[in-house]
Amino acid sequence: MEDFIKLNDGSMMPRLGQGTWYMGEDTRKRADEITSLRFGIELGMTLIDTAEMYGEGLSEELIGEAISDVRRENLFIVSKVYPHNAGRRNIFNSCKKSLDRLGTDYLDMYLLHWRGRVPLSETVACMEELKKEGLIRNWGVSNFDTDDMEELLSVPFGANCRVNQVLYNLGSRGIEYDLLPFMRSNGMATMAYCPMAHDRHSRKKIAENAVVKEISSKYGITPEQLMLAFVLSNEGVCALPKASSPEHVRQNAAAIDIRLTPEDLDMLAVHFPSPKRKMTLDML
Ligand SMILES: NC(=O)c1ccc[n+]([C@@H]2O[C@H](COP(=O)([O-])OP(=O)(O)OC[C@H]3O[C@@H](n4cnc5c(N)ncnc54)[C@H](OP(=O)(O)O)[C@@H]3O)[C@@H](O)[C@H]2O)c1
């Protein structure tokens, strides 16, 4: 499996990144979070996912501090614009503020966080302008279901969308029915958020499954590493685990080298089935 996904414009996007939701919001955790992000970068998790929404800019500021000594070209920085800022009136200012907080002069990827009231044609036209101005390299969307993607493709330059960031993990496989095939057939990548099911309770439910335990112990990995390996076993999918402890970061970085066999995947599907019909897109 490649460590990068080749996007439609020829650029390369890492397959494993670091999520940052809630990071930067608690000053007592700041030092650990910065250490974890830097450690993740050292271990090759050079894609960092954030949003203007996360702590209303605090996550971007934390990342800015964590990456201040890293060569910019070695990073792949993703941020997201609020839907209410995704029109001509606010998007340019929003993007510049994100860049200031991150201490960089461009984003590798800028996403519309979820669909709002601004017409898609207006958001896309603005994204294309941001690209021309050099403030972003590429743009994409998040929380778009298949019908939203179809509509996006119908607006001018909508096909320049490179990624859709959606919820995907072993316990939530709805996108496999139609969205994931749609993304692949249109040459677009999928970014999986909540690859570890976000909350402790949902994660525990998966981690304590007998088959998950059996396969994990066969490879000498943790159930959470298995969850990441499952997401990464899908072609064209990048995973964004969030971890604020160096030990979690180390485990997550190692997951890129875990290869699940078709037999492993069949066994998992017995307990965590792939959908047989259209499912509503899960969102957080
Ligand atoms: N586009 C969107 O609408 C959207 C929505 C949600 C999330 N996201 C993005 O996706 C990222 C990931 O999603 P998420 O943060 O909601 O959930 P997640 O990555 O599925 O789960 C995060 C939780 O897993 C724990 N964890 C991480 N690595 C672990 C390991 N190896 N073993 C055991 N536990 C581990 C973390 O604990 P510690 O922190 O203690 O290490 C944290 O509590 C976000 O941070 C954000 O960047 C995007």
The ligand as a MOL file (V3000), in Angstrom:
LIG
                    3D

  0  0  0     0  0            999 V3000
M  V30 BEGIN CTAB
M  V30 COUNTS 48 52 0 0 0
M  V30 BEGIN ATOM
M  V30 1 N -14.9900 17.1670 8.9650 0
M  V30 2 C -15.6500 16.9650 10.0780 0
M  V30 3 O -16.8350 17.3230 10.2090 0
M  V30 4 C -14.9570 16.2740 11.2180 0
M  V30 5 C -15.6980 15.7530 12.2860 0
M  V30 6 C -15.0230 15.0930 13.3010 0
M  V30 7 C -13.6360 14.9460 13.2540 0
M  V30 8 N -12.9310 15.4990 12.2180 0 CHG=1
M  V30 9 C -11.4430 15.3750 12.1480 0
M  V30 10 O -11.0860 14.0150 12.3070 0
M  V30 11 C -10.2110 13.8830 13.4420 0
M  V30 12 C -10.4110 12.5360 14.1170 0
M  V30 13 O -11.7120 12.3890 14.6240 0
M  V30 14 P -12.0260 12.4480 16.1900 0
M  V30 15 O -10.9990 13.2790 16.8650 0
M  V30 16 O -13.4260 12.8730 16.3340 0 CHG=-1
M  V30 17 O -11.9750 10.9440 16.6700 0
M  V30 18 P -10.9870 9.6880 16.5420 0
M  V30 19 O -9.7070 10.0590 15.9160 0
M  V30 20 O -11.8000 8.6130 15.9640 0
M  V30 21 O -10.7600 9.3490 18.0790 0
M  V30 22 C -10.0210 10.1800 18.9240 0
M  V30 23 C -9.8980 9.4970 20.2730 0
M  V30 24 O -9.1700 8.2720 20.0940 0
M  V30 25 C -8.1420 8.2100 21.0650 0
M  V30 26 N -7.0050 7.5070 20.4640 0
M  V30 27 C -6.1960 7.9570 19.4770 0
M  V30 28 N -5.2680 7.0450 19.1680 0
M  V30 29 C -5.4880 5.9810 19.9910 0
M  V30 30 C -4.8580 4.7380 20.1610 0
M  V30 31 N -3.8180 4.3760 19.4000 0
M  V30 32 N -5.3530 3.8830 21.1030 0
M  V30 33 C -6.4200 4.2240 21.8600 0
M  V30 34 N -7.0720 5.4030 21.7310 0
M  V30 35 C -6.6100 6.2750 20.8010 0
M  V30 36 C -7.7980 9.6180 21.4090 0
M  V30 37 O -7.2580 9.6780 22.7030 0
M  V30 38 P -6.0870 10.7250 23.1250 0
M  V30 39 O -6.4670 12.0530 22.5560 0
M  V30 40 O -6.1040 10.6500 24.5840 0
M  V30 41 O -4.7990 10.2280 22.5300 0
M  V30 42 C -9.1550 10.3030 21.3230 0
M  V30 43 O -9.8550 10.1650 22.5280 0
M  V30 44 C -10.5900 15.0940 14.3170 0
M  V30 45 O -9.6450 15.3530 15.3270 0
M  V30 46 C -10.7310 16.1610 13.2590 0
M  V30 47 O -9.4670 16.6140 12.8320 0
M  V30 48 C -13.5770 16.1190 11.1840 0
M  V30 END ATOM
M  V30 BEGIN BOND
M  V30 1 1 1 2
M  V30 2 2 2 3
M  V30 3 1 2 4
M  V30 4 1 4 5
M  V30 5 2 4 48
M  V30 6 2 5 6
M  V30 7 1 6 7
M  V30 8 2 7 8
M  V30 9 1 8 9
M  V30 10 1 8 48
M  V30 11 1 9 10
M  V30 12 1 9 46
M  V30 13 1 10 11
M  V30 14 1 11 12
M  V30 15 1 11 44
M  V30 16 1 12 13
M  V30 17 1 13 14
M  V30 18 2 14 15
M  V30 19 1 14 16
M  V30 20 1 14 17
M  V30 21 1 17 18
M  V30 22 2 18 19
M  V30 23 1 18 20
M  V30 24 1 18 21
M  V30 25 1 21 22
M  V30 26 1 22 23
M  V30 27 1 23 24
M  V30 28 1 23 42
M  V30 29 1 24 25
M  V30 30 1 25 26
M  V30 31 1 25 36
M  V30 32 1 26 27
M  V30 33 1 26 35
M  V30 34 2 27 28
M  V30 35 1 28 29
M  V30 36 1 29 30
M  V30 37 2 29 35
M  V30 38 1 30 31
M  V30 39 2 30 32
M  V30 40 1 32 33
M  V30 41 2 33 34
M  V30 42 1 34 35
M  V30 43 1 36 37
M  V30 44 1 36 42
M  V30 45 1 37 38
M  V30 46 2 38 39
M  V30 47 1 38 40
M  V30 48 1 38 41
M  V30 49 1 42 43
M  V30 50 1 44 45
M  V30 51 1 44 46
M  V30 52 1 46 47
M  V30 END BOND
M  V30 END CTAB
M  END
